[in-house]
Amino acid sequence: MKHWLRRHMPDHVAISEHRWLKPFANTLLHPRLWHLNRRSAAGAVAVGLFCGLIPGPFQMISAAIGAVIFRINLPLAMFVTLYTNPLTIVPLYMVAYTLGLALTGGNGGFSPPPDYGEQGFIVWIEALINWLLSLGMPLAVGLIALACILALIGYVLVRILWRIVLVRAWHRRRKRRKQAIPQQKSP
């Protein structure tokens, strides 16, 4: 995975020569933003999972800002935000709303949006705005809680998986070394 990511990440020269990124070259060329190790990968996944639940087009921007602040792998943090897409955003927001209801002590479940009936457009818009406002507090609390939970799970999972891969590599290396050394006969 590490080698695949390194092949697909832009290099420092491409960033420093890009005309839109030149004003930020000093910040974006910090070595820790491009270094891929256990700490930076786990942090990048955590920041990406957290920022992925931010609504609108601010996911990647906030992930980039988080990567710069925490000095973690920038491309990986931005890439991980892509777990939210048109297919996953509605279920994630439903989970966040349900979690928010549980945390705020709200009662009831998700109510459907108001129907456009015979009342007219203006009355329907007012009912729709009131419906959206009723979702506000549980959804906001739920989004923050879900983002924190996903970030924590992602961080811990990457650290554990990276450690497992590392230990397996150590064992394979030790086994190869033992096979390479000829067995000495004892007298």
Helices and strands as residue ranges (DSSP letters): H 2-8, H 12-17, G 22-24, H 25-28, G 31-33, H 38-51, G 56-58, H 59-70, H 74-80, G 81-83, H 89-104, H 121-180
